[in-house]
Amino acid sequence: MLMDKLLTDHELWQQSNFRTFGGGSYFNPVAELVSGGRPLTIPNVSILQLMNCSPSGEATIAASSCFQELRSHLRNEEIMFGLYRRGKYQLAPLLADAVDLVTYEYQVKLGDLTRIGWYAVLQETAERGLARIFP
């Protein structure tokens, strides 16, 4: 998703409320993502703690900025996934746009999820991982 204008975190959060996630949105098995993926890092990851998804208070663009920076590290034919932990489970959602990113990173901010990292995989590998159902 190419954006000329960075959307605020609140605007992204509103859009995420209209999405339904189901089968096909997660990479399985997670171990294959970690072993075959390329970790993505950004120096300013702490900006996500400043994210304000509320309509009140100062508007922030943390998720949009972070997504654009992560996307700038993707190589040709690569797709990006997040890797998160909820209790004893790990999940690896497809991060196709900043709305996907804010959906999970806001849960990290609230303490519902723990971010393990972000990974890039070749499109072919991504398609295989997305086609598998959770074991």
Secondary structure in CASP SS format (residue, H / E / C, confidence):
PFRMAT SS
TARGET T0000
AUTHOR 0000-0000-0000
METHOD secondary structure of the structure
MODEL  1
M C 1.00
L C 1.00
M C 1.00
D C 1.00
K C 1.00
L C 1.00
L C 1.00
T C 1.00
D H 1.00
H H 1.00
E H 1.00
L H 1.00
W H 1.00
Q H 1.00
Q H 1.00
S H 1.00
N C 1.00
F C 1.00
R C 1.00
T C 1.00
F C 1.00
G C 1.00
G C 1.00
G C 1.00
S C 1.00
Y E 1.00
F C 1.00
N C 1.00
P C 1.00
V H 1.00
A H 1.00
E H 1.00
L H 1.00
V H 1.00
S H 1.00
G H 1.00
G C 1.00
R E 1.00
P E 1.00
L E 1.00
T C 1.00
I C 1.00
P C 1.00
N C 1.00
V H 1.00
S H 1.00
I H 1.00
L H 1.00
Q H 1.00
L H 1.00
M C 1.00
N C 1.00
C C 1.00
S C 1.00
P C 1.00
S C 1.00
G C 1.00
E C 1.00
A C 1.00
T C 1.00
I C 1.00
A H 1.00
A H 1.00
S H 1.00
S H 1.00
C H 1.00
F H 1.00
Q H 1.00
E H 1.00
L H 1.00
R H 1.00
S H 1.00
H C 1.00
L C 1.00
R C 1.00
N C 1.00
E C 1.00
E E 1.00
I E 1.00
M E 1.00
F E 1.00
G E 1.00
L E 1.00
Y E 1.00
R E 1.00
R E 1.00
G C 1.00
K C 1.00
Y E 1.00
Q E 1.00
L E 1.00
A C 1.00
P E 1.00
L E 1.00
L C 1.00
A C 1.00
D C 1.00
A H 1.00
V H 1.00
D H 1.00
L H 1.00
V H 1.00
T H 1.00
Y H 1.00
E H 1.00
Y H 1.00
Q H 1.00
V H 1.00
K H 1.00
L H 1.00
G C 1.00
D C 1.00
L C 1.00
T E 1.00
R E 1.00
I E 1.00
G E 1.00
W E 1.00
Y E 1.00
A E 1.00
V E 1.00
L E 1.00
Q H 1.00
E H 1.00
T H 1.00
A H 1.00
E H 1.00
R H 1.00
G H 1.00
L H 1.00
A H 1.00
R C 1.00
I C 1.00
F C 1.00
P C 1.00
END
